[in-house]
Amino acid sequence: MWKIAIIDDDPSLLEGMRESIPWHELNAEWAGQCLDGSQGVEWVLEHRPDIVITDINMPVMNGLEMIEKLRERKYQGKFIILSGYSDFEYARQALRLEVDDYLSKPITIEGLMTVMGRTIGRLSEEKMRHSENEDADKKIRVFEPYIVKEWLKSVLVGSAAKDVMDLELIKLKAAKWERQTHLVLCLELLESEGLDNWYAFDRGVMQFAVQNIVQELVEQQALDYDYVQMNGRQFALILHSDERGADAGSLPKQAVPAQESIATSLAKHLKLHTAAGIGTVQDDWNRICESFESASQALRQLPEEGGPSPEGAAGRSVRFYHQLAEAIRNAQEEQAKALVRTYIAERSPFAKADMKLLAGELWAIIAYSLYDVGVDLKQIYPAFEPVPETSGALEPWLETIVTTIIHSTHMSENMRHRKVVEFVIQFVHEHYMEDITLGLLADKVQISKNYLGQIFKNVMQETFNQYVTRIRMEKAKGMLLEGNLYIYEVAEKVGYNSISYFSTQFKKITGYNPTDLIN
């Protein structure tokens, strides 16, 4: 309900307006009154009405002086001037002070209702816009870390979005990068029994475990870095240095021991084996993608001398494959088609053998990018599509495949839910020690609690509570094996006040009693 105050030195006018205005029709209420501008300043600042109706000619302080004082003190309410004066100077001052409307005495109730209706209408529109802006700001605050994560990935593949540069975290990061030198260390998990075991258990847990180990090791070496998860098996470190020019040669020297310690620790603690590639040093952060590209080539042991140049087909394919995979994963149809058109235009015409090789590679990268978000390409295309006979038919062939995939039921359902579930998983891993509930997270992503529960179970094949409990027990297991804490301390660190309940849950999830893991 809107609050309206009237400032006038005529008591009879105040009483008449108070009694005759149909407040309920305006969804408004009488908030109070004052007899002069001086009283009005203090009263308005204390009670903050939405609208102030004020006379101009009053003792002690006139209405325009009062409005000026209130504007100086940041009062943002609406003003309607009520006066028997029609002097142009008054109108000019009113305009400067952003007065919303002007009524000349004597007034009618109908005239006052019209003016108040207009002013309340503007207030309602402003409140709606403010509410929408607050909702947008809230969403940005909640999702900003994840927007930054996606932006870092786009920096690596050379498609950094310009429309997110207004986000404060990204602006600060980019401003810092302007003064630094950069290098990319790219790592990929290799096929192994350890990787198979983790995939059978939980890829999400594996990725967080890898990230924790890598970040701890890099921080021990006091390196300035950003960690970027490219896909289920590949991740990258963007290393930064304040040294430039000839002094920037320290970055590759720092990257080598970092890569070696990461490989050793992942093999020791997670039974995971890695391949690594170190990219070129770049002074311009907009060329970090070139460092990533050279790191990816080194990762795959592409020839450095006597082989294709960075401007050749193989040199660009690494970036293209990542960009195409991201476009498909995010259901960006036009972006994916544009990438295909550009890629083919730069390489046509193709020999028939080259077409088959390229088509096979693209089919593999599409299948892998879909598998990484839980979609099996065979559900959409049960068999590999026959490769066209002519190079001119290659582009429509690929565009048709991309369109079919993005618009398929399997893809659309998965992509609607995958980002929400990724947010929930990340939140659980960062806040597992707190009292987190499905209702709390439903509020953050602004969908119903029941719907979020269904989405989570469909994607993860277990309920939200089961997942939270399992993550807590895995964290607790690691703490117990380290042997630095008592059982009750571990229980508290993973969110349990009752040791007996914690022990019961631990045995249920891991098959061990907590005491079994204490040396």
Order of alpha helices (4+ residues) and beta strands (2+ residues): beta-alpha-beta-alpha-beta-alpha-beta-alpha-beta-alpha-alpha-beta-alpha-alpha-beta-beta-alpha-beta-alpha-alpha-alpha-alpha-alpha-alpha-alpha-alpha-alpha-alpha-alpha-alpha
